[in-house]
Amino acid sequence: MGIWRFAVYLLLPYAIGNLIWRGLRYSEYWYRWPERFGFVTRLTGVRTLWVHAVSVGEVRSAAPLIGALVERYPKHRVVVTTMTPTGSKQVRDLFGDSVSHCYVPYDFPDAVRRFFDRVRPEVAVIAETEFWPNIFAECGRRRIPLLLVNGRVSQVSLRGYVGVPNIARAMLANADLLCAQTRVDAQRLRNLGAAEHLIHVTGNLKFDVELPARLLEEARALRGHWGRERPVWIAASTHAGEERKVLEAHAMLRERHPSLLLVLVPRHPERFQAVARSSRRRGFKVALRSRTPAALPLGTEVLVGDTMGELQRLYAAADVAFIGGSLVPHGGQNLLEACAVDVPVAFGPHMFHFEEISAMALERGAARQVHDVTGLAAAIALYLEEPELRRAAGRAAKTLVTDNRGALGRTLALVEEALRVASPAGKAARAEPRAAVGTLPRD
């Protein structure tokens, strides 16, 4: 840990350079820099609970937990931190003024201490795979219960952490509870040196995300604007190098389905315009979602989803979905948002960040895995040309989601236990190992 505290300051020029570079491509990165160094609004006269979710996907996954904390602990102020402006916007869209938001500080010791001095959280809840040595160490020094929720450790991440075993063990030694998505994730946490009695397999919070009340109605209206008779597929959360492959598949598909519409949604907003330009260069007639809220211009072949916060609505308006980050070695993206609205999915060979969920989807017949452009075009064509197969896959996708709910209740039970321990009466007993609260049954 001492080496990390020294080394992290060497990364300061990179951190600033990264903000500048991202700001040139997406202007929201220019704003609120002081927060990234711990200069956040000081919260006085209020008890706080801190939840960190790095970006849009993690915020949406943690949304049921955040909402439950707001409801169950009205005397506390819930502070939600993110790393990205898109995550910040998602917090505002979902929760408005019912929570406070700021950017999480970079893991510089001074910035971390400044953040804790100003926010003074009673409990720190970190979503998914956000491991920060100095933040974790500061929780330990201040005796702030540290709860990792919805934790996942991919095989790739495991290899990286194993390469620095002392740092990994030191980080996890500060945790009070480790809520793993799956038994595989739990075992990987053990391999990193986490104590057995701290690990709980609670399931994946992504299964517990509720659909907005009017989402399906809005999706039907959207599909009416696009044309109810024309087939539609969506390629969502795509990454650099992947759009080219998607557009190649779209060109192949349009030979068989001339009216086919592709809704192409890049993962990162700073790439919206570049993806639109590359789509036009390939000869497609392109429209931007932000400029066409209703009917599309005549002859539109590709609609670039350049808006924020409506991905699930776009999924629900499509016939079939391709999950990005999987035809390039990124590790895939969350496929459950598509599954929750009865939409069958296809994804590429690189799903290592979602290995268990993708395996479950394949096993249940809710998804197809492809390996190249030709395979992608074939999978989409099969779903479009076999409506009974498409509907059966959609039902399987929805059932996959409903059958695996329950992580929220188990995680909340652990959070409440952490809050009990954080109270003055509970601090004396904090060092004692906890009972297995709200854990999935073992095999």
Buried (B, 14 or more C-beta within 10 A) or exposed (E): BEEBBEEBEEEEEEBBEEBEEBBEBBEBBEEBEBBBBBBBEEBEEEBBBBBBBBBBBBBBBBBBBBBBBBEEBEEBBBBBBBBBBBBBBBBBEBBEEEBBBBBBBBBBBEBBBBBBEBBBBBBBBBBBBBBBBBBBBBBBEEEBBBBBBBBBBBEEBBEEBEEBEEBBBBBBBBBBBBBBBBBBBBBBBBBBBBEEEBBBBBBBBBBBBEBEEEBBEBBEEBBEEBBEEBBBBBBBBBBBEBBBBBBBBBBBBBEEBEEBBBBBBBBBBBBBBEBBEBBEEBEBEBBBBEEBEEEBEEEBBBBBBBBBBBBBBBBBBBBBBBBBBBBBBBBBBBBBBBBBBBBBBBBBBBBBBBBBBBEBBBEBBBBBBBEBBEBBBBBBBBBBEEEEBBEBBBBBBBBBBEEBBBBBBBBBBBBBBBBEBBEEEBEEEBEEEBEEBBBBEEE
